[in-house]
Amino acid sequence: QEKIKQRRAQMLVHSYIYYRLDETIVSDHQWQTWADELVALQNEYPHPVGFYDIVFASWDGSTGYHLPHDEWVVNKANYILRLCNG
């Protein structure tokens, strides 16, 4: 469950950074590796984990463009950007 939550958070945050802020912290290859791992984990453990379950219910890992950017995502993305940009 924790790995699913971690990967979902990464998909949400890095998709927001890429699609909404037009910045990149991780490579496309790394993002896709995480996405593929998340899809595999969700197929293996299809039970709700209590973290954006509805958003990722039918997600196939092909894109993060449509993922939500609510207050939590925006705040976490901005925090990570501040850390990376020093």
MARBA-3410 file (N, C-alpha, C, O; in Angstrom, 1 decimal):
86
0.8,-1.2,0.0,0.0,0.0,0.0,0.9,1.3,0.0,0.6,2.2,-0.7 ~ 1.9,1.3,0.8,2.7,2.5,0.9,3.4,2.7,-0.5,3.6,3.9,-0.8 ~ 3.9,1.7,-1.2,4.5,1.9,-2.4,3.5,2.4,-3.5,3.9,3.3,-4.3 ~ 2.3,2.0,-3.4,1.3,2.5,-4.3,1.0,4.0,-4.0,1.0,4.8,-4.9 ~ 0.9,4.3,-2.8,0.8,5.7,-2.4,1.9,6.6,-2.9,1.8,7.7,-3.4
3.1,6.1,-2.7,4.3,6.8,-3.1,4.3,7.0,-4.6,4.6,8.2,-5.0 ~ 4.1,6.0,-5.4,4.1,6.1,-6.8,2.9,7.1,-7.3,3.1,7.9,-8.2 ~ 1.8,7.0,-6.6,0.7,7.9,-7.0,1.1,9.3,-6.7,0.8,10.2,-7.6 ~ 1.7,9.6,-5.6,2.1,10.9,-5.3,3.1,11.4,-6.3,3.1,12.6,-6.8 ~ 4.0,10.6,-6.7,5.0,11.0,-7.7,4.4,11.3,-9.1,4.7,12.2,-9.7
3.4,10.5,-9.4,2.7,10.7,-10.7,2.0,12.1,-10.6,2.0,12.9,-11.6 ~ 1.3,12.3,-9.6,0.5,13.6,-9.4,1.5,14.8,-9.4,1.2,15.7,-10.2 ~ 2.5,14.7,-8.6,3.4,15.9,-8.4,4.2,16.2,-9.7,4.2,17.3,-10.2 ~ 4.8,15.1,-10.2,5.6,15.4,-11.4,4.8,15.7,-12.7,5.3,16.3,-13.6 ~ 3.6,15.2,-12.7,2.7,15.5,-13.9,2.4,17.0,-13.8,2.4,17.7,-14.8
2.1,17.5,-12.6,1.7,18.9,-12.4,2.9,19.8,-12.7,2.8,20.8,-13.5 ~ 4.1,19.4,-12.3,5.3,20.1,-12.6,5.6,20.2,-14.1,5.9,21.2,-14.6 ~ 5.4,19.1,-14.7,5.7,19.0,-16.2,4.6,19.7,-17.0,4.9,20.5,-17.8 ~ 3.3,19.4,-16.8,2.3,19.9,-17.7,1.8,21.3,-17.3,1.4,22.0,-18.2 ~ 1.8,21.6,-16.0,1.2,22.9,-15.6,2.3,24.0,-15.4,2.1,25.2,-15.7
3.5,23.6,-14.9,4.6,24.5,-14.6,5.6,24.5,-15.7,6.5,25.4,-15.7 ~ 5.5,23.6,-16.7,6.5,23.5,-17.8,7.9,23.4,-17.3,8.8,24.0,-17.8 ~ 8.1,22.6,-16.3,9.4,22.3,-15.8,9.6,20.8,-15.6,8.6,20.0,-15.7 ~ 10.8,20.4,-15.5,11.1,18.9,-15.4,12.1,18.7,-14.3,13.2,19.4,-14.3 ~ 11.8,17.7,-13.4,12.8,17.3,-12.4,13.3,15.9,-12.7,14.5,15.6,-12.5
12.4,15.1,-13.2,12.8,13.7,-13.6,12.6,13.5,-15.1,11.8,14.2,-15.7 ~ 13.4,12.6,-15.6,13.3,12.3,-17.0,12.0,11.7,-17.4,11.4,11.1,-16.5 ~ 11.7,11.7,-18.7,10.5,11.0,-19.1,10.6,9.5,-18.9,9.7,8.8,-18.5 ~ 11.9,9.0,-19.1,12.1,7.6,-18.8,11.8,7.2,-17.4,11.2,6.2,-17.1 ~ 12.3,8.0,-16.5,12.1,7.7,-15.0,10.6,7.8,-14.7,10.1,6.9,-14.0
9.9,8.8,-15.2,8.5,8.9,-14.9,7.8,7.7,-15.4,6.9,7.2,-14.8 ~ 8.1,7.3,-16.7,7.4,6.1,-17.2,7.8,4.8,-16.5,6.9,4.0,-16.3 ~ 9.0,4.7,-15.9,9.3,3.6,-15.1,8.4,3.5,-13.9,7.9,2.5,-13.5 ~ 8.3,4.7,-13.2,7.4,4.8,-12.0,6.0,4.5,-12.4,5.3,3.7,-11.7 ~ 5.5,5.0,-13.5,4.1,4.8,-14.0,3.9,3.3,-14.3,2.9,2.7,-13.8
4.8,2.6,-14.9,4.7,1.2,-15.2,4.7,0.4,-13.9,3.9,-0.6,-13.8 ~ 5.5,0.8,-13.0,5.5,0.1,-11.7,4.2,0.3,-11.0,3.6,-0.7,-10.4 ~ 3.7,1.5,-11.0,2.4,1.7,-10.4,1.2,0.9,-11.0,0.4,0.3,-10.3 ~ 1.2,0.9,-12.3,0.2,0.1,-13.0,0.3,-1.4,-12.5,-0.8,-2.0,-12.2 ~ 1.5,-1.9,-12.5,1.7,-3.3,-12.1,1.2,-3.6,-10.7,0.6,-4.5,-10.4
1.6,-2.6,-9.8,1.2,-2.8,-8.4,-0.3,-2.7,-8.2,-0.9,-3.5,-7.4 ~ -0.9,-1.8,-8.9,-2.4,-1.7,-8.8,-3.1,-2.9,-9.4,-4.2,-3.2,-8.9 ~ -2.5,-3.5,-10.4,-3.1,-4.7,-10.9,-2.9,-5.9,-9.9,-3.8,-6.7,-9.8 ~ -1.8,-5.9,-9.2,-1.5,-7.0,-8.3,-2.3,-6.8,-7.0,-2.7,-7.8,-6.3 ~ -2.5,-5.5,-6.6,-3.2,-5.2,-5.3,-4.3,-4.2,-5.6,-4.1,-3.0,-5.4
-5.4,-4.7,-6.1,-6.5,-3.8,-6.6,-7.4,-3.1,-5.5,-8.3,-2.4,-5.8 ~ -7.0,-3.3,-4.3,-7.8,-2.8,-3.1,-7.6,-1.3,-2.9,-6.4,-0.9,-3.2 ~ -8.6,-0.6,-2.5,-8.3,0.9,-2.2,-7.2,1.1,-1.2,-7.1,0.3,-0.2 ~ -6.5,2.1,-1.3,-5.4,2.4,-0.4,-5.7,3.8,0.3,-4.9,4.1,1.2 ~ -6.7,4.4,0.0,-7.1,5.7,0.6,-6.3,6.9,0.2,-6.2,7.9,1.0
-5.8,6.8,-1.0,-5.0,8.0,-1.6,-5.3,8.1,-3.1,-4.7,7.3,-3.8 ~ -6.2,9.0,-3.4,-6.6,9.2,-4.8,-7.0,7.9,-5.5,-6.7,7.7,-6.7 ~ -7.8,7.1,-4.8,-8.2,5.8,-5.4,-9.0,6.0,-6.6,-8.8,5.3,-7.6 ~ -10.0,6.9,-6.6,-10.9,7.1,-7.8,-10.1,7.6,-9.0,-10.3,7.2,-10.1 ~ -9.1,8.5,-8.8,-8.3,9.1,-9.9,-7.6,8.0,-10.6,-7.5,8.0,-11.8
-7.0,7.0,-9.8,-6.2,6.0,-10.4,-6.9,4.7,-10.7,-6.3,3.7,-11.1 ~ -8.2,4.7,-10.6,-9.0,3.4,-10.7,-8.8,2.8,-12.1,-8.7,1.6,-12.2 ~ -8.8,3.6,-13.1,-8.7,3.0,-14.5,-7.5,3.6,-15.2,-7.4,3.5,-16.4 ~ -6.6,4.1,-14.5,-5.4,4.8,-15.0,-4.4,3.7,-15.6,-4.2,2.7,-15.0 ~ -3.9,4.0,-16.8,-3.1,3.0,-17.5,-1.6,3.4,-17.6,-0.8,2.6,-18.2
-1.3,4.5,-17.1,0.1,4.9,-17.1,0.6,5.6,-18.3,1.8,5.9,-18.4 ~ -0.3,5.8,-19.3,0.2,6.4,-20.6,0.4,7.9,-20.5,1.2,8.4,-21.3 ~ -0.2,8.6,-19.6,0.0,10.0,-19.5,-0.5,10.5,-18.1,-1.3,9.8,-17.4 ~ 0.1,11.6,-17.7,-0.3,12.2,-16.4,-1.0,13.5,-16.7,-1.3,14.3,-15.7 ~ -1.3,13.8,-18.0,-1.9,15.1,-18.3,-3.2,15.4,-17.6,-3.4,16.5,-17.2
-4.0,14.4,-17.5,-5.4,14.6,-16.9,-5.4,14.5,-15.4,-6.5,14.7,-14.8 ~ -4.3,14.2,-14.8,-4.3,14.0,-13.3,-4.6,15.3,-12.6,-4.3,16.4,-13.1 ~ -5.3,15.3,-11.5,-5.8,16.5,-10.8,-4.6,17.3,-10.2,-3.5,16.7,-9.9 ~ -4.8,18.5,-10.1,-3.8,19.4,-9.4,-4.5,20.2,-8.3,-4.7,21.4,-8.4 ~ -4.9,19.5,-7.3,-5.6,20.1,-6.2,-4.6,20.8,-5.3,-3.4,20.8,-5.6
-5.1,21.3,-4.1,-4.2,22.0,-3.2,-3.0,21.2,-2.7,-1.9,21.7,-2.7 ~ -3.3,19.9,-2.4,-2.2,19.1,-1.9,-1.1,18.9,-3.0,0.1,19.1,-2.7 ~ -1.5,18.6,-4.2,-0.6,18.4,-5.3,0.2,19.7,-5.6,1.5,19.7,-5.7 ~ -0.4,20.9,-5.7,0.2,22.1,-5.9,1.2,22.4,-4.8,2.4,22.8,-5.1 ~ 0.8,22.3,-3.6,1.7,22.6,-2.4,3.0,21.6,-2.5,4.1,22.1,-2.2
2.7,20.4,-2.7,3.8,19.4,-2.7,4.8,19.7,-3.9,6.0,19.6,-3.7 ~ 4.2,20.0,-5.0,5.1,20.3,-6.2,5.9,21.5,-6.0,7.1,21.5,-6.3 ~ 5.3,22.6,-5.4,6.1,23.8,-5.2,7.1,23.6,-4.1,8.2,24.1,-4.2 ~ 6.9,22.8,-3.1,7.9,22.4,-2.1,9.0,21.7,-2.7,10.2,22.0,-2.5 ~ 8.8,20.7,-3.6,9.8,19.9,-4.2,10.6,20.8,-5.2,11.8,20.7,-5.2
10.0,21.7,-5.9,10.7,22.6,-6.8,11.6,23.5,-6.0,12.8,23.8,-6.4 ~ 11.2,24.0,-4.8,12.0,24.8,-4.0,13.3,24.1,-3.5,14.4,24.6,-3.5 ~ 13.1,22.8,-3.2,14.2,22.0,-2.8,15.2,21.8,-3.9,16.4,21.8,-3.7 ~ 14.7,21.5,-5.1,15.5,21.2,-6.2,16.2,22.5,-6.8,17.4,22.4,-7.2 ~ 15.6,23.6,-6.6,16.1,24.8,-7.2,17.0,25.6,-6.1,17.6,26.7,-6.5
16.9,25.1,-4.9,17.7,25.7,-3.9,17.4,27.1,-3.6,18.0,27.7,-2.7
END
